[in-house]
Amino acid sequence: MPRLAVYALVVCLLAVAAAVVSFVEGSTLIGVVWILLAGLSSNMTWYYVRRARATGPDTPATD
């Protein structure tokens, strides 16, 4: 899995956790914002994974 996809997945998971905390504390508006951020980062994760699959296996960098 590409590094950017892993970072986006971590952001997605943290945003979902923050949304749960916001909803539990009664802050609906902030919870909705966290859900939107989770959706955005989820889409970024899929984009980076699909882009890596389309380009093929990683090749070592040459000087």
Secondary structure, DSSP 4 states (H G I P E B T S, - for coil): --HHHHHHHHHHHHHHHHHHHHHHHT-HHHHHHHHHHHHHHHHHHHHHHHHHHHH-S------
